[in-house]
């Protein structure tokens, strides 16, 4: 639909120009207070959209990520001074954790939950004011992510390799939880992560805060010590103008984690990216994919996380995920559920709409914004 803003009042003006005030109140109640179930709506979206995605190939990945929404004030549910990915710094914002299922052709968010900081989770007065459910307590973002993955296993979603960025991949408890669920992962990690030096026998894991244990080295040290023949230039996806490529190396390692695995250290792939012209490696991943996986397939799996970036770009720019103007827990999640439903509809219809077709404003002129309409609080033109 046309219209830059996808909050309730502009949508009321578009959908019912002759009775905008009444439509506004109706939509406001439906989104902010309606007793309908997010879980049931998202289940119906999956039922309708998943077959379309799987026509292009099986689900190959489960992608965990979070998205942030800069906010003013402190009264909206979950707003706190925390890292805001949209701004790339600490700022006043809301953060939501999501799980998407994906293949090379499409992706769909299937779980979505607002993160509450510990201060928010323990503030009874603020919780009551925005109607946070009693059963929602404080959980870290990796803990929320692991809950979403357990739920996905329980409902029987088609399984894929779990893809994590550094914000989640550095959490060894999350990685161990995935292994316990028999899910392979490709997890971004930090350059200071300790592993047992290749060629040495894993010993006792370093104690927290100590880096001087014998034979434990950082993955950056491992990368810098590799011979030139270990590096290969690999293409992984066709970009706008040409194939995307970079230099990669992979090494089997054992992570020197303080959280011991039940059966002792196990080998996993360390994947390293060092683009030409850079003075040092730029990205690192740990992966429990098969020992015999082709090198390019390992890179493909790591790089498939770009789909979640596309998800959020389209959810925010085209569907209005960040346009919610209410303050309550229910409204925040209802708005996100409706955005995901709209996004799922677009995924289903994408293959039927040629790229050269006119945009929705031309296809549906009856949905144009009425002349002279201005949302409340907007500036009056000079």
C-alpha positions as a Markdown table, in Angstrom:
| # | Residue | x | y | z |
|---|---|---|---|---|
| 1 | Unk | 0.0 | 0.0 | 0.0 |
| 2 | Unk | 1.1 | 3.6 | -0.5 |
| 3 | Unk | 2.0 | 5.8 | 2.4 |
| 4 | Unk | 5.3 | 6.3 | 4.1 |
| 5 | Unk | 4.0 | 5.5 | 7.6 |
| 6 | Unk | 2.4 | 2.1 | 8.5 |
| 7 | Unk | 1.0 | 3.1 | 12.0 |
| 8 | Unk | -2.7 | 3.0 | 12.8 |
| 9 | Unk | -3.9 | 6.5 | 11.9 |
| 10 | Unk | -2.4 | 6.7 | 8.4 |
| 11 | Unk | -3.7 | 3.2 | 7.6 |
| 12 | Unk | -7.2 | 4.3 | 8.8 |
| 13 | Unk | -7.1 | 7.2 | 6.4 |
| 14 | Unk | -6.1 | 5.0 | 3.5 |
| 15 | Unk | -8.5 | 2.2 | 4.2 |
| 16 | Unk | -11.6 | 4.2 | 5.2 |
| 17 | Unk | -11.3 | 7.8 | 4.0 |
| 18 | Unk | -15.0 | 8.5 | 4.6 |
| 19 | Unk | -14.8 | 7.4 | 8.2 |
| 20 | Unk | -11.2 | 7.8 | 9.3 |
| 21 | Unk | -11.9 | 8.5 | 13.0 |
| 22 | Unk | -14.0 | 5.4 | 13.5 |
| 23 | Unk | -11.6 | 3.2 | 11.5 |
| 24 | Unk | -8.7 | 4.6 | 13.6 |
| 25 | Unk | -10.4 | 3.6 | 16.8 |
| 26 | Unk | -11.2 | 0.1 | 15.4 |
| 27 | Unk | -7.7 | -0.5 | 14.3 |
| 28 | Unk | -6.2 | 0.9 | 17.5 |
| 29 | Unk | -8.2 | -1.6 | 19.5 |
| 30 | Unk | -7.5 | -4.5 | 17.1 |
| 31 | Unk | -3.7 | -4.0 | 17.3 |
| 32 | Unk | -3.3 | -2.7 | 20.8 |
| 33 | Unk | -6.0 | -4.6 | 22.8 |
| 34 | Unk | -7.4 | -7.4 | 20.7 |
| 35 | Unk | -7.3 | -10.8 | 22.5 |
| 36 | Unk | -6.3 | -12.7 | 19.4 |
| 37 | Unk | -3.3 | -15.0 | 19.6 |
| 38 | Unk | 0.0 | -14.1 | 18.0 |
| 39 | Unk | 1.1 | -17.8 | 18.1 |
| 40 | Unk | -2.0 | -18.9 | 16.2 |
| 41 | Unk | -1.7 | -16.2 | 13.5 |
| 42 | Unk | 2.0 | -17.0 | 13.0 |
| 43 | Unk | 1.1 | -20.7 | 12.7 |
| 44 | Unk | -1.4 | -19.9 | 10.0 |
| 45 | Unk | 1.2 | -17.8 | 8.2 |
| 46 | Unk | 3.7 | -20.7 | 8.3 |
| 47 | Unk | 1.0 | -23.1 | 7.0 |
| 48 | Unk | 0.3 | -20.8 | 4.0 |
| 49 | Unk | 3.8 | -19.5 | 3.2 |
| 50 | Unk | 6.1 | -22.5 | 3.9 |
| 51 | Unk | 4.9 | -24.5 | 0.8 |
| 52 | Unk | 5.8 | -21.6 | -1.4 |
| 53 | Unk | 9.3 | -21.3 | 0.0 |
| 54 | Unk | 9.9 | -25.1 | -0.2 |
| 55 | Unk | 8.9 | -25.2 | -3.8 |
| 56 | Unk | 12.3 | -23.6 | -4.5 |
| 57 | Unk | 14.1 | -26.1 | -2.3 |
| 58 | Unk | 14.1 | -27.5 | 1.2 |
| 59 | Unk | 14.7 | -25.3 | 4.3 |
| 60 | Unk | 18.4 | -25.2 | 4.9 |
| 61 | Unk | 18.8 | -22.7 | 7.7 |
| 62 | Unk | 17.4 | -21.4 | 11.0 |
| 63 | Unk | 18.6 | -17.8 | 11.5 |
| 64 | Unk | 18.7 | -16.2 | 14.9 |
| 65 | Unk | 19.0 | -12.4 | 15.1 |
| 66 | Unk | 17.7 | -9.4 | 16.8 |
| 67 | Unk | 16.4 | -6.0 | 15.5 |
| 68 | Unk | 16.2 | -2.7 | 17.3 |
| 69 | Unk | 13.9 | 0.3 | 17.2 |
| 70 | Unk | 15.2 | 3.7 | 18.4 |
| 71 | Unk | 12.8 | 5.4 | 20.7 |
| 72 | Unk | 12.3 | 8.6 | 22.6 |
| 73 | Unk | 11.2 | 8.6 | 26.3 |
| 74 | Unk | 11.1 | 5.6 | 28.6 |
| 75 | Unk | 7.5 | 4.6 | 28.8 |
| 76 | Unk | 7.1 | 2.2 | 25.9 |
| 77 | Unk | 7.5 | -1.4 | 26.8 |
| 78 | Unk | 11.1 | -2.6 | 26.9 |
| 79 | Unk | 12.7 | 0.8 | 26.0 |
| 80 | Unk | 16.1 | 1.1 | 27.6 |
| 81 | Unk | 19.6 | 2.5 | 27.0 |
| 82 | Unk | 21.2 | -0.5 | 25.3 |
| 83 | Unk | 23.0 | -1.4 | 22.1 |
| 84 | Unk | 21.0 | -0.3 | 19.1 |
| 85 | Unk | 22.1 | -2.1 | 15.9 |
| 86 | Unk | 20.1 | 0.3 | 13.7 |
| 87 | Unk | 22.3 | 3.2 | 15.0 |
| 88 | Unk | 25.5 | 1.1 | 15.6 |
| 89 | Unk | 25.8 | 2.5 | 19.2 |
| 90 | Unk | 24.3 | 2.5 | 22.7 |
| 91 | Unk | 21.0 | 4.4 | 22.5 |
| 92 | Unk | 17.4 | 4.5 | 23.8 |
| 93 | Unk | 15.7 | 1.7 | 22.0 |
| 94 | Unk | 13.6 | -1.5 | 22.0 |
| 95 | Unk | 15.2 | -4.8 | 20.9 |
| 96 | Unk | 13.4 | -7.9 | 19.7 |
| 97 | Unk | 14.8 | -11.4 | 19.1 |
| 98 | Unk | 13.6 | -13.5 | 16.2 |
| 99 | Unk | 14.0 | -16.9 | 14.5 |
| 100 | Unk | 13.6 | -17.2 | 10.7 |
| 101 | Unk | 13.6 | -20.3 | 8.5 |
| 102 | Unk | 15.3 | -19.9 | 5.2 |
| 103 | Unk | 16.7 | -21.4 | 2.0 |
| 104 | Unk | 18.6 | -19.8 | -0.8 |
| 105 | Unk | 15.4 | -18.3 | -2.3 |
| 106 | Unk | 13.4 | -16.9 | 0.6 |
| 107 | Unk | 13.0 | -16.7 | 4.3 |
| 108 | Unk | 10.2 | -16.1 | 6.9 |
| 109 | Unk | 10.3 | -15.1 | 10.6 |
| 110 | Unk | 8.5 | -17.7 | 12.6 |
| 111 | Unk | 9.2 | -16.5 | 16.2 |
| 112 | Unk | 9.5 | -12.9 | 17.6 |
| 113 | Unk | 9.8 | -11.7 | 21.1 |
| 114 | Unk | 10.7 | -8.4 | 22.8 |
| 115 | Unk | 13.8 | -8.4 | 25.0 |
| 116 | Unk | 13.4 | -6.9 | 28.5 |
| 117 | Unk | 16.5 | -5.7 | 30.3 |
| 118 | Unk | 16.8 | -6.8 | 33.9 |
| 119 | Unk | 15.7 | -3.4 | 35.2 |
| 120 | Unk | 12.6 | -3.6 | 33.1 |
| 121 | Unk | 11.8 | -7.2 | 34.0 |
| 122 | Unk | 12.1 | -6.5 | 37.7 |
| 123 | Unk | 10.1 | -3.2 | 37.7 |
| 124 | Unk | 6.6 | -4.3 | 38.7 |
| 125 | Unk | 5.0 | -0.8 | 38.3 |
| 126 | Unk | 6.2 | -0.4 | 34.7 |
| 127 | Unk | 5.4 | -4.1 | 33.8 |
| 128 | Unk | 1.8 | -3.6 | 35.1 |
| 129 | Unk | 1.4 | -0.3 | 33.2 |
| 130 | Unk | 2.2 | -1.9 | 29.8 |
| 131 | Unk | 0.7 | -5.3 | 30.6 |
| 132 | Unk | 3.7 | -7.5 | 30.5 |
| 133 | Unk | 2.5 | -11.1 | 31.1 |
| 134 | Unk | 3.3 | -12.5 | 34.6 |
| 135 | Unk | 5.2 | -15.5 | 33.1 |
| 136 | Unk | 7.6 | -13.2 | 31.2 |
| 137 | Unk | 10.8 | -12.8 | 33.4 |
| 138 | Unk | 14.3 | -11.7 | 32.6 |
| 139 | Unk | 16.2 | -13.7 | 30.0 |
| 140 | Unk | 19.3 | -12.8 | 28.1 |
| 141 | Unk | 18.9 | -12.6 | 24.3 |
| 142 | Unk | 20.8 | -15.9 | 23.8 |
| 143 | Unk | 18.4 | -17.6 | 26.3 |
| 144 | Unk | 15.4 | -16.2 | 24.4 |
| 145 | Unk | 17.0 | -17.5 | 21.2 |
| 146 | Unk | 17.5 | -21.0 | 22.6 |
| 147 | Unk | 13.8 | -21.0 | 23.8 |
| 148 | Unk | 12.7 | -20.2 | 20.3 |
| 149 | Unk | 14.8 | -22.9 | 18.8 |
| 150 | Unk | 13.5 | -25.5 | 21.3 |
| 151 | Unk | 10.0 | -24.4 | 20.4 |
| 152 | Unk | 10.7 | -24.8 | 16.7 |
| 153 | Unk | 12.0 | -28.4 | 17.3 |
| 154 | Unk | 8.9 | -29.2 | 19.4 |
| 155 | Unk | 6.4 | -28.0 | 16.7 |
| 156 | Unk | 8.3 | -29.9 | 14.0 |
| 157 | Unk | 9.5 | -27.2 | 11.7 |
| 158 | Unk | 11.7 | -28.5 | 8.9 |
| 159 | Unk | 15.2 | -28.4 | 10.3 |
| 160 | Unk | 18.2 | -26.4 | 9.1 |
| 161 | Unk | 21.6 | -25.4 | 10.1 |
| 162 | Unk | 21.4 | -22.7 | 12.8 |
| 163 | Unk | 23.1 | -19.5 | 11.8 |
| 164 | Unk | 24.3 | -17.0 | 14.5 |
| 165 | Unk | 26.1 | -13.7 | 14.3 |
| 166 | Unk | 28.8 | -12.8 | 16.8 |
| 167 | Unk | 26.4 | -11.4 | 19.3 |
| 168 | Unk | 24.9 | -14.9 | 19.8 |
| 169 | Unk | 27.7 | -17.1 | 18.5 |
| 170 | Unk | 30.1 | -16.1 | 21.3 |
| 171 | Unk | 27.7 | -17.6 | 23.9 |
| 172 | Unk | 29.1 | -21.1 | 24.5 |
| 173 | Unk | 26.0 | -22.2 | 26.4 |
| 174 | Unk | 23.8 | -21.4 | 23.4 |
| 175 | Unk | 26.1 | -23.4 | 21.1 |
| 176 | Unk | 26.1 | -26.3 | 23.5 |
| 177 | Unk | 22.3 | -26.1 | 23.7 |
| 178 | Unk | 22.1 | -26.4 | 19.9 |
| 179 | Unk | 24.4 | -29.5 | 20.0 |
| 180 | Unk | 22.2 | -31.0 | 22.6 |
| 181 | Unk | 19.2 | -30.6 | 20.3 |
| 182 | Unk | 21.2 | -32.3 | 17.5 |
| 183 | Unk | 21.3 | -29.1 | 15.4 |
| 184 | Unk | 24.4 | -28.1 | 13.5 |
| 185 | Unk | 25.4 | -24.5 | 13.6 |
| 186 | Unk | 27.6 | -21.9 | 11.9 |
| 187 | Unk | 28.3 | -19.3 | 14.6 |
| 188 | Unk | 30.1 | -16.0 | 14.3 |
| 189 | Unk | 32.7 | -15.6 | 17.1 |
| 190 | Unk | 35.1 | -13.0 | 18.4 |
| 191 | Unk | 38.8 | -13.0 | 17.4 |
| 192 | Unk | 39.9 | -13.6 | 21.0 |
| 193 | Unk | 38.0 | -16.9 | 21.4 |
| 194 | Unk | 40.4 | -19.5 | 22.7 |
| 195 | Unk | 41.0 | -22.9 | 21.0 |
| 196 | Unk | 43.5 | -25.6 | 21.5 |
| 197 | Unk | 46.4 | -25.1 | 19.1 |
| 198 | Unk | 46.2 | -27.3 | 16.0 |
| 199 | Unk | 48.3 | -30.4 | 16.5 |
| 200 | Unk | 48.0 | -30.4 | 20.3 |
| 201 | Unk | 45.9 | -32.6 | 22.5 |
| 202 | Unk | 43.1 | -30.7 | 24.3 |
| 203 | Unk | 43.7 | -30.3 | 28.0 |
| 204 | Unk | 41.9 | -28.6 | 30.8 |
| 205 | Unk | 39.7 | -25.7 | 29.7 |
| 206 | Unk | 41.0 | -22.2 | 30.7 |
| 207 | Unk | 39.4 | -20.9 | 33.9 |
| 208 | Unk | 37.3 | -17.7 | 33.5 |
| 209 | Unk | 39.5 | -14.6 | 33.2 |
| 210 | Unk | 42.7 | -16.6 | 32.5 |
| 211 | Unk | 44.4 | -16.8 | 29.2 |
| 212 | Unk | 47.7 | -18.4 | 30.2 |
| 213 | Unk | 46.7 | -22.1 | 30.1 |
| 214 | Unk | 49.2 | -24.2 | 28.1 |
| 215 | Unk | 48.5 | -24.7 | 24.4 |
| 216 | Unk | 45.3 | -22.5 | 24.3 |
| 217 | Unk | 45.6 | -19.8 | 21.7 |
| 218 | Unk | 43.2 | -17.2 | 20.2 |
| 219 | Unk | 41.6 | -17.9 | 16.9 |
| 220 | Unk | 43.3 | -14.8 | 15.6 |
| 221 | Unk | 46.7 | -16.3 | 16.4 |
| 222 | Unk | 45.6 | -19.5 | 14.5 |
| 223 | Unk | 44.6 | -17.4 | 11.5 |
| 224 | Unk | 47.8 | -15.4 | 11.4 |
| 225 | Unk | 49.9 | -18.6 | 11.6 |
| 226 | Unk | 48.3 | -20.3 | 8.6 |
| 227 | Unk | 50.4 | -20.9 | 5.5 |
| 228 | Unk | 49.5 | -19.1 | 2.3 |
| 229 | Unk | 48.3 | -22.3 | 0.7 |
| 230 | Unk | 45.6 | -22.6 | 3.4 |
| 231 | Unk | 43.7 | -19.6 | 1.9 |
| 232 | Unk | 41.3 | -20.0 | -1.0 |
| 233 | Unk | 39.2 | -17.4 | -2.9 |
| 234 | Unk | 35.6 | -18.6 | -2.9 |
| 235 | Unk | 32.5 | -17.1 | -4.5 |
| 236 | Unk | 29.3 | -17.6 | -2.6 |
| 237 | Unk | 26.4 | -15.5 | -4.1 |
| 238 | Unk | 25.7 | -13.4 | -7.2 |
| 239 | Unk | 25.5 | -9.8 | -6.2 |
| 240 | Unk | 23.9 | -6.8 | -8.0 |
| 241 | Unk | 26.7 | -6.5 | -10.5 |
| 242 | Unk | 29.0 | -9.5 | -10.0 |
| 243 | Unk | 29.6 | -12.6 | -7.9 |
| 244 | Unk | 30.6 | -11.9 | -4.3 |
| 245 | Unk | 33.9 | -13.5 | -3.3 |
| 246 | Unk | 36.6 | -13.3 | -0.6 |
| 247 | Unk | 39.5 | -15.3 | 0.8 |
| 248 | Unk | 38.8 | -18.0 | 3.3 |
| 249 | Unk | 40.6 | -20.7 | 5.3 |
| 250 | Unk | 39.2 | -23.5 | 7.4 |
| 251 | Unk | 40.8 | -25.4 | 10.2 |
| 252 | Unk | 39.5 | -28.2 | 12.5 |
| 253 | Unk | 39.8 | -27.0 | 16.2 |
| 254 | Unk | 38.6 | -27.8 | 19.7 |
| 255 | Unk | 37.2 | -24.8 | 21.6 |
| 256 | Unk | 38.9 | -24.2 | 25.0 |
| 257 | Unk | 35.7 | -23.4 | 26.8 |
| 258 | Unk | 35.1 | -23.2 | 30.5 |
| 259 | Unk | 31.8 | -24.9 | 30.0 |
| 260 | Unk | 32.9 | -28.5 | 29.5 |
| 261 | Unk | 31.0 | -30.7 | 27.1 |
| 262 | Unk | 29.6 | -33.9 | 28.6 |
| 263 | Unk | 32.0 | -36.1 | 26.5 |
| 264 | Unk | 35.0 | -33.8 | 26.5 |
| 265 | Unk | 36.2 | -31.4 | 23.7 |
| 266 | Unk | 35.0 | -32.1 | 20.2 |
| 267 | Unk | 36.4 | -30.9 | 16.9 |
| 268 | Unk | 34.5 | -28.3 | 14.8 |
| 269 | Unk | 35.4 | -26.2 | 11.9 |
| 270 | Unk | 37.0 | -22.8 | 12.4 |
| 271 | Unk | 36.2 | -20.7 | 9.2 |
| 272 | Unk | 38.1 | -17.5 | 8.7 |
| 273 | Unk | 37.6 | -14.7 | 6.2 |
| 274 | Unk | 40.6 | -12.5 | 5.2 |
| 275 | Unk | 39.7 | -10.3 | 2.2 |
| 276 | Unk | 42.4 | -9.2 | -0.1 |
| 277 | Unk | 43.9 | -5.9 | 0.9 |
| 278 | Unk | 43.0 | -6.2 | 4.6 |
| 279 | Unk | 45.8 | -6.2 | 7.1 |
| 280 | Unk | 44.2 | -9.0 | 9.2 |
| 281 | Unk | 41.2 | -11.4 | 9.1 |
| 282 | Unk | 37.8 | -9.7 | 9.4 |
| 283 | Unk | 35.4 | -12.5 | 10.4 |
| 284 | Unk | 35.5 | -15.9 | 12.2 |
| 285 | Unk | 33.0 | -18.7 | 12.5 |
| 286 | Unk | 32.7 | -22.0 | 14.4 |
| 287 | Unk | 30.7 | -24.7 | 12.8 |
| 288 | Unk | 29.6 | -28.2 | 13.7 |
| 289 | Unk | 28.7 | -29.1 | 10.1 |
| 290 | Unk | 30.0 | -32.4 | 8.8 |
| 291 | Unk | 33.8 | -33.1 | 8.6 |
| 292 | Unk | 33.5 | -33.9 | 4.8 |
| 293 | Unk | 31.4 | -30.8 | 3.9 |
| 294 | Unk | 32.8 | -29.1 | 0.7 |
| 295 | Unk | 34.7 | -25.9 | 1.5 |
| 296 | Unk | 32.3 | -23.8 | -0.7 |
| 297 | Unk | 29.2 | -25.3 | 1.0 |
| 298 | Unk | 30.6 | -24.2 | 4.4 |
| 299 | Unk | 31.1 | -20.7 | 3.1 |
| 300 | Unk | 27.6 | -20.7 | 1.6 |
| 301 | Unk | 26.1 | -21.7 | 4.9 |
| 302 | Unk | 28.0 | -18.9 | 6.8 |
| 303 | Unk | 27.0 | -16.3 | 4.3 |
| 304 | Unk | 23.3 | -17.2 | 4.1 |
| 305 | Unk | 22.7 | -14.9 | 7.1 |
| 306 | Unk | 22.3 | -12.1 | 4.6 |
| 307 | Unk | 18.7 | -13.3 | 4.2 |
| 308 | Unk | 17.9 | -12.0 | 7.7 |
| 309 | Unk | 19.3 | -8.6 | 6.8 |
| 310 | Unk | 17.0 | -8.6 | 3.7 |
| 311 | Unk | 14.1 | -9.7 | 6.0 |
| 312 | Unk | 14.5 | -6.8 | 8.3 |
| 313 | Unk | 15.1 | -4.3 | 5.5 |
| 314 | Unk | 11.9 | -5.2 | 3.8 |
| 315 | Unk | 9.9 | -5.6 | 7.1 |
| 316 | Unk | 11.0 | -2.1 | 8.2 |
| 317 | Unk | 11.0 | -0.2 | 4.9 |
| 318 | Unk | 8.1 | -1.8 | 3.0 |
| 319 | Unk | 5.8 | -3.3 | 5.7 |
| 320 | Unk | 6.4 | -0.8 | 8.6 |
| 321 | Unk | 7.7 | -3.1 | 11.4 |
| 322 | Unk | 9.3 | -0.1 | 13.2 |
| 323 | Unk | 6.2 | 2.1 | 12.9 |
| 324 | Unk | 4.3 | 0.9 | 16.0 |
| 325 | Unk | 3.4 | 3.9 | 18.1 |
| 326 | Unk | 1.8 | 2.2 | 21.1 |
| 327 | Unk | 3.4 | 1.4 | 24.5 |
| 328 | Unk | 2.0 | -2.0 | 25.5 |
| 329 | Unk | 3.4 | -5.6 | 25.3 |
| 330 | Unk | 0.4 | -7.0 | 23.4 |
| 331 | Unk | 0.3 | -4.2 | 20.9 |
| 332 | Unk | 4.0 | -4.4 | 20.2 |
| 333 | Unk | 3.7 | -8.2 | 19.4 |
| 334 | Unk | 0.4 | -7.8 | 17.5 |
| 335 | Unk | 2.0 | -5.2 | 15.3 |
| 336 | Unk | 5.0 | -7.4 | 14.6 |
| 337 | Unk | 2.7 | -10.4 | 13.9 |
| 338 | Unk | 0.7 | -8.5 | 11.3 |
| 339 | Unk | 3.9 | -7.2 | 9.7 |
| 340 | Unk | 5.2 | -10.8 | 9.4 |
| 341 | Unk | 1.9 | -11.9 | 8.0 |
| 342 | Unk | 2.1 | -9.1 | 5.3 |
| 343 | Unk | 5.7 | -10.1 | 4.6 |
| 344 | Unk | 4.7 | -13.7 | 4.3 |
| 345 | Unk | 2.0 | -12.7 | 1.8 |
| 346 | Unk | 4.6 | -10.8 | -0.3 |
| 347 | Unk | 6.9 | -13.9 | -0.2 |
| 348 | Unk | 4.0 | -16.0 | -1.5 |
| 349 | Unk | 3.0 | -13.6 | -4.2 |
| 350 | Unk | 6.5 | -12.5 | -5.3 |
| 351 | Unk | 6.8 | -15.2 | -8.0 |
| 352 | Unk | 3.5 | -14.1 | -9.6 |
| 353 | Unk | 4.5 | -10.4 | -9.9 |
| 354 | Unk | 6.9 | -9.6 | -12.8 |
| 355 | Unk | 9.5 | -7.0 | -11.7 |
| 356 | Unk | 8.4 | -4.7 | -14.4 |
| 357 | Unk | 4.8 | -4.4 | -13.1 |
| 358 | Unk | 3.8 | -1.0 | -11.6 |
| 359 | Unk | 3.9 | -0.6 | -7.8 |
| 360 | Unk | 0.9 | -0.9 | -5.6 |
| 361 | Unk | -0.1 | 2.7 | -5.7 |
| 362 | Unk | -0.8 | 2.4 | -9.5 |
| 363 | Unk | -2.4 | -1.1 | -9.1 |
| 364 | Unk | -4.8 | 0.1 | -6.4 |
| 365 | Unk | -5.6 | 3.7 | -6.9 |
| 366 | Unk | -8.6 | 3.4 | -4.6 |
| 367 | Unk | -6.1 | 3.0 | -1.7 |
| 368 | Unk | -4.4 | 6.4 | -2.3 |
| 369 | Unk | -4.1 | 8.7 | 0.7 |
| 370 | Unk | -6.9 | 11.3 | 0.6 |
| 371 | Unk | -5.9 | 14.8 | -0.5 |
| 372 | Unk | -5.1 | 17.1 | 2.4 |
| 373 | Unk | -4.8 | 14.3 | 5.0 |
| 374 | Unk | -2.3 | 15.0 | 7.7 |
| 375 | Unk | -1.7 | 12.7 | 10.8 |
| 376 | Unk | -2.3 | 14.4 | 14.1 |
| 377 | Unk | 0.7 | 16.2 | 15.4 |
| 378 | Unk | 2.3 | 16.7 | 11.9 |
| 379 | Unk | 3.6 | 20.1 | 10.9 |
| 380 | Unk | 1.3 | 22.3 | 8.8 |
| 381 | Unk | 2.8 | 23.3 | 5.4 |
| 382 | Unk | 3.7 | 26.9 | 5.1 |
